[in-house]
Amino acid sequence: MSEFLQQLINGLSLGAIYALIALGYTMVYGVLRFINFAHSDVFMVGAFVGYYAIEKWHLPANSIGGGLLALAMAMAICAALGVLIERFAYRPLRGRSTLSVLITAIGVSLLLQNVAQNRQIGFGPNPKAFPNLFPYSNFHLGALTVSSNQVIVLIVTLVLLAALYFIVNHTRTGTAMRALSFNPTAASLVGINNDFIISFTFALGSSLAAAGGILYALNYPSIDPLMGTLPGLKAFVAAVLGGIGNLPGAAVGGVVLGLVETLVVACGGSTYRDAVAFGVLILILLVRPSGLLGKAEREKV
């Protein structure tokens, strides 16, 4: 029983990170109806900003203040990066075919990866050891062991999810986001600035991806320019699993995926953890094509 509870804690910690990344995918899809495949590389940039904040910009390591400041810097820089990506890569293609936007998203992802691997203008191709942003310790609750980093992951995720819920459901900008998601033409007719709301959505999703990158690097402290590929794919799986375009669904999908992966590893199937994750997606979509919390929608062809 204690082993099961231990793996449950580990799974919740991993699932919380997937949930943060998945929320960015599902917000952009909800507003623009396409998948921003560059989102996983924004996740990578967030981790590197946290690294440079400590190693190059000399914020205090192993301190709550320094860790929170590094987290805030990563979120702010990646929010700006998300706005730039939307403005110069996606906005010129608005109204074009979905395939054109999809290919562009893949191109932006590859561009970010290759720029990041360049030694002169990027981070370099070699993996880097991620520093301890926060004081580290282990807490023992009977037979259970919980690291301070796992506690930080859960607390930060809950705070960010609460902030996102408040923004989306209790602010004018959040109301505009929901209106734009429902009907862009009608939203513009009632005075909503669609360009601003779309940019804000990218900024919000990218800041969450940055937070996910920092939290992921805390628990898996080795970062490189390609680190976002697999977590990004799994977060996309989580978004589809929960119901793409549904914010609570993305959070639930992330937690479910994290728990499944962790339990598979605990049962000795670490080699198959990725296959099982995608297998669960296929199974859910066969039974419920709209995802766990998604709603079936009719589309005009």
C-alpha positions as a printed NumPy array, in Angstrom:
array([[  0.   ,   0.   ,   0.   ],
       [  2.808,   2.402,   0.864],
       [  4.461,   1.682,  -2.497],
       [  1.204,   2.514,  -4.271],
       [  0.861,   5.804,  -2.365],
       [  4.474,   6.668,  -3.16 ],
       [  3.892,   6.152,  -6.858],
       [  0.651,   8.117,  -6.606],
       [  2.585,  11.118,  -5.277],
       [  5.205,  10.744,  -8.022],
       [  2.468,  10.482, -10.656],
       [  0.651,  13.579,  -9.405],
       [  3.885,  15.56 ,  -9.559],
       [  4.584,  14.47 , -13.151],
       [  0.945,  14.895, -14.165],
       [  0.881,  18.45 , -12.821],
       [  3.711,  19.366, -15.195],
       [  1.949,  17.751, -18.153],
       [ -1.193,  19.662, -17.2  ],
       [  0.572,  23.038, -17.335],
       [  1.932,  22.338, -20.816],
       [ -1.351,  20.851, -22.037],
       [ -3.253,  23.993, -21.01 ],
       [ -1.247,  26.023, -23.526],
       [ -2.1  ,  23.61 , -26.33 ],
       [ -5.781,  23.57 , -25.48 ],
       [ -6.112,  27.364, -25.078],
       [ -4.63 ,  28.057, -28.493],
       [ -6.773,  25.34 , -30.037],
       [ -9.862,  26.72 , -28.36 ],
       [ -9.288,  30.185, -29.835],
       [ -7.73 ,  29.432, -33.244],
       [ -8.564,  25.748, -33.869],
       [ -4.995,  24.659, -34.582],
       [ -2.187,  22.985, -32.656],
       [  0.824,  25.152, -31.816],
       [  3.612,  22.586, -32.109],
       [  6.185,  25.239, -31.15 ],
       [  4.685,  25.187, -27.654],
       [  6.99 ,  22.365, -26.551],
       [ 10.024,  24.466, -27.478],
       [  8.735,  27.405, -25.464],
       [  8.743,  24.887, -22.589],
       [ 12.44 ,  24.275, -23.341],
       [ 13.226,  28.009, -23.458],
       [ 11.575,  28.441, -20.053],
       [ 13.906,  25.843, -18.525],
       [ 16.959,  27.555, -20.025],
       [ 15.856,  30.961, -18.745],
       [ 15.716,  29.439, -15.256],
       [ 19.211,  28.016, -15.777],
       [ 20.703,  31.307, -16.947],
       [ 18.926,  33.242, -14.197],
       [ 21.016,  31.34 , -11.645],
       [ 24.234,  30.563, -13.526],
       [ 24.729,  33.747, -15.572],
       [ 22.546,  36.433, -14.04 ],
       [ 23.508,  35.386, -10.516],
       [ 20.148,  35.144,  -8.824],
       [ 20.524,  33.387,  -5.47 ],
       [ 20.199,  29.603,  -5.77 ],
       [ 18.674,  27.402,  -3.096],
       [ 16.401,  30.19 ,  -1.936],
       [ 12.66 ,  30.693,  -2.172],
       [ 13.039,  34.302,  -3.292],
       [ 15.603,  33.482,  -5.991],
       [ 13.575,  30.512,  -7.213],
       [ 10.345,  32.493,  -7.46 ],
       [ 12.139,  35.329,  -9.251],
       [ 13.678,  32.896, -11.763],
       [ 10.232,  31.367, -12.295],
       [  8.683,  34.804, -12.861],
       [ 11.458,  35.779, -15.295],
       [ 10.998,  32.572, -17.292],
       [  7.245,  33.086, -17.474],
       [  7.604,  36.73 , -18.557],
       [ 10.234,  36.025, -21.237],
       [  8.322,  33.07 , -22.644],
       [  5.087,  35.09 , -22.642],
       [  6.855,  37.662, -24.824],
       [  8.221,  34.858, -27.025],
       [  4.704,  33.462, -27.452],
       [  3.423,  36.873, -28.543],
       [  6.264,  37.204, -31.078],
       [  5.564,  33.737, -32.494],
       [  1.89 ,  34.558, -32.906],
       [  2.555,  37.983, -34.406],
       [  5.158,  37.047, -37.003],
       [  4.473,  33.355, -37.739],
       [  0.759,  32.739, -37.294],
       [ -1.049,  36.056, -37.745],
       [ -0.031,  36.457, -41.418],
       [ -1.577,  33.022, -42.069],
       [ -4.867,  33.708, -40.328],
       [ -7.671,  32.715, -42.646],
       [ -5.435,  30.37 , -44.642],
       [ -5.813,  26.603, -44.737],
       [ -5.242,  24.61 , -41.559],
       [ -2.494,  22.647, -43.299],
       [ -0.5  ,  25.833, -43.987],
       [ -0.665,  26.848, -40.33 ],
       [  0.229,  23.332, -39.185],
       [  3.331,  23.23 , -41.4  ],
       [  4.312,  26.681, -40.147],
       [  3.951,  25.527, -36.53 ],
       [  6.283,  22.598, -37.205],
       [  8.71 ,  24.987, -38.92 ],
       [  8.723,  27.356, -35.938],
       [  9.391,  24.404, -33.638],
       [ 12.383,  23.289, -35.723],
       [ 13.635,  26.88 , -35.92 ],
       [ 13.603,  27.268, -32.137],
       [ 15.361,  23.936, -31.671],
       [ 18.118,  24.749, -34.15 ],
       [ 18.634,  28.282, -32.876],
       [ 18.861,  26.901, -29.336],
       [ 21.551,  24.412, -30.414],
       [ 23.708,  27.139, -31.973],
       [ 26.624,  28.089, -29.731],
       [ 26.821,  31.714, -30.901],
       [ 23.183,  32.779, -30.614],
       [ 21.646,  29.93 , -28.618],
       [ 22.345,  27.674, -25.668],
       [ 24.63 ,  25.136, -27.349],
       [ 23.897,  21.451, -28.046],
       [ 25.342,  19.968, -24.855],
       [ 23.126,  19.059, -21.878],
       [ 23.432,  21.318, -18.837],
       [ 22.904,  20.447, -15.191],
       [ 19.952,  22.402, -13.864],
       [ 20.674,  24.131, -10.534],
       [ 18.582,  23.878,  -7.393],
       [ 16.356,  26.941,  -7.505],
       [ 14.697,  26.194,  -4.179],
       [ 16.025,  24.698,  -0.926],
       [ 15.954,  20.919,  -1.288],
       [ 15.015,  18.388,   1.352],
       [ 13.08 ,  15.15 ,   1.757],
       [ 10.053,  14.733,   3.994],
       [  9.314,  11.314,   5.46 ],
       [  5.694,  10.468,   6.21 ],
       [  5.924,   6.955,   7.571],
       [  7.096,   4.832,   4.661],
       [  6.478,   7.645,   2.168],
       [  9.173,  10.036,   0.948],
       [  8.192,  13.363,  -0.57 ],
       [ 10.823,  15.732,  -1.921],
       [ 10.536,  19.483,  -1.506],
       [ 10.65 ,  19.801,  -5.298],
       [  7.522,  17.641,  -5.609],
       [  5.769,  19.833,  -3.06 ],
       [  6.814,  22.942,  -4.991],
       [  5.532,  21.433,  -8.249],
       [  2.115,  20.759,  -6.733],
       [  1.844,  24.138,  -4.993],
       [  2.948,  26.165,  -8.028],
       [  0.648,  24.181, -10.317],
       [ -2.367,  24.698,  -8.049],
       [ -1.652,  28.424,  -7.762],
       [ -1.292,  28.805, -11.531],
       [ -4.427,  26.768, -12.217],
       [ -6.375,  28.93 ,  -9.762],
       [ -5.02 ,  32.086, -11.415],
       [ -5.94 ,  30.755, -14.858],
       [ -9.443,  29.858, -13.689],
       [ -9.906,  33.371, -12.299],
       [ -8.622,  35.03 , -15.491],
       [-10.773,  32.943, -17.818],
       [-13.982,  33.029, -15.778],
       [-13.903,  36.276, -13.8  ],
       [-12.228,  38.945, -15.937],
       [-13.292,  40.898, -19.01 ],
       [-10.338,  39.515, -20.95 ],
       [-11.329,  35.968, -20.024],
       [-14.883,  36.652, -21.131],
       [-13.527,  37.939, -24.434],
       [-11.41 ,  34.782, -24.803],
       [-14.479,  32.605, -24.346],
       [-16.492,  34.725, -26.771],
       [-13.728,  34.542, -29.378],
       [-13.535,  30.773, -28.934],
       [-17.289,  30.489, -29.5  ],
       [-17.602,  32.824, -32.513],
       [-14.743,  35.07 , -33.721],
       [-16.924,  37.076, -36.099],
       [-19.564,  37.841, -33.49 ],
       [-16.824,  38.717, -30.973],
       [-15.356,  41.338, -33.319],
       [-18.822,  42.762, -34.03 ],
       [-19.396,  43.5  , -30.339],
       [-16.108,  45.386, -30.063],
       [-13.633,  42.708, -28.978],
       [-10.111,  43.235, -30.308],
       [ -9.468,  39.74 , -31.662],
       [ -5.772,  40.378, -32.331],
       [ -5.15 ,  41.441, -28.743],
       [ -7.088,  38.507, -27.279],
       [ -5.243,  35.988, -29.459],
       [ -1.876,  37.509, -28.472],
       [ -2.937,  37.406, -24.828],
       [ -3.886,  33.743, -25.191],
       [ -0.446,  32.928, -26.604],
       [  1.224,  34.891, -23.809],
       [ -0.794,  33.097, -21.15 ],
       [ -0.204,  29.638, -22.618],
       [  3.51 ,  30.289, -23.131],
       [  3.96 ,  31.504, -19.556],
       [  2.4  ,  28.258, -18.309],
       [  4.743,  26.276, -20.568],
       [  7.695,  28.161, -19.066],
       [  6.532,  27.296, -15.565],
       [  6.22 ,  23.676, -16.695],
       [  9.785,  23.788, -18.039],
       [ 11.141,  25.085, -14.725],
       [  9.218,  22.507, -12.691],
       [ 10.206,  19.665, -15.031],
       [ 13.874,  20.639, -14.774],
       [ 13.645,  20.677, -10.971],
       [ 12.675,  17.002, -10.979],
       [ 14.768,  15.904, -13.981],
       [ 17.771,  18.251, -13.622],
       [ 19.381,  17.95 , -17.049],
       [ 18.314,  20.316, -19.824],
       [ 19.129,  20.476, -23.533],
       [ 17.624,  22.124, -26.641],
       [ 15.624,  19.005, -27.539],
       [ 14.213,  18.408, -24.064],
       [ 10.756,  19.703, -24.977],
       [ 10.013,  17.17 , -27.711],
       [  8.788,  14.194, -25.67 ],
       [  7.109,  16.128, -22.811],
       [  5.439,  18.299, -25.455],
       [  4.077,  15.275, -27.283],
       [  2.799,  13.798, -24.049],
       [  1.198,  17.091, -23.04 ],
       [ -0.522,  17.156, -26.425],
       [ -1.73 ,  13.617, -25.709],
       [ -2.993,  14.856, -22.324],
       [ -4.87 ,  17.728, -23.992],
       [ -6.551,  15.362, -26.461],
       [ -7.168,  12.822, -23.714],
       [ -9.036,  15.346, -21.592],
       [-10.827,  16.939, -24.534],
       [ -8.936,  19.375, -26.745],
       [-10.195,  22.907, -26.214],
       [-11.441,  22.11 , -22.702],
       [ -9.322,  23.663, -19.922],
       [-10.407,  21.356, -17.057],
       [-10.037,  18.45 , -19.475],
       [ -6.41 ,  19.373, -20.182],
       [ -5.64 ,  19.438, -16.458],
       [ -7.381,  16.102, -15.874],
       [ -5.689,  14.56 , -18.905],
       [ -2.265,  15.639, -17.658],
       [ -2.83 ,  14.122, -14.227],
       [ -4.208,  10.88 , -15.694],
       [ -1.249,  10.546, -18.046],
       [  1.271,  11.228, -15.27 ],
       [ -0.334,   8.623, -13.025],
       [ -0.459,   6.016, -15.789],
       [  3.198,   6.519, -16.704],
       [  4.372,   6.345, -13.114],
       [  2.376,   3.212, -12.321],
       [  3.674,   1.501, -15.468],
       [  7.264,   2.238, -14.406],
       [  6.532,   1.011, -10.878],
       [  5.281,  -2.276, -12.318],
       [  8.59 ,  -2.788, -14.128],
       [  7.497,  -1.561, -17.542],
       [  9.757,   1.474, -17.863],
       [ 10.643,   0.424, -21.422],
       [  6.996,   0.643, -22.406],
       [  5.957,   3.813, -20.544],
       [  5.717,   5.893, -23.731],
       [  3.891,   3.158, -25.636],
       [  1.391,   2.756, -22.8  ],
       [  0.798,   6.516, -22.683],
       [ -0.116,   6.642, -26.353],
       [ -2.023,   3.373, -26.044],
       [ -4.238,   4.918, -23.365],
       [ -4.936,   7.802, -25.733],
       [ -6.001,   5.418, -28.5  ],
       [ -8.206,   3.473, -26.095],
       [ -9.933,   6.595, -24.757],
       [-10.518,   7.977, -28.244],
       [-12.   ,   4.682, -29.403],
       [-14.475,   4.759, -26.523],
       [-14.979,   8.532, -26.314],
       [-13.622,  10.389, -29.381],
       [-14.165,  13.838, -27.862],
       [-11.966,  13.029, -24.84 ],
       [-12.799,  12.552, -21.184],
       [-14.42 ,  15.97 , -20.651],
       [-14.837,  17.107, -24.247],
       [-18.168,  17.565, -25.968],
       [-18.958,  16.328, -29.433],
       [-19.329,  19.222, -31.882],
       [-20.802,  19.369, -35.331],
       [-18.612,  20.968, -37.96 ],
       [-19.579,  22.292, -41.359],
       [-17.647,  20.676, -44.166]])
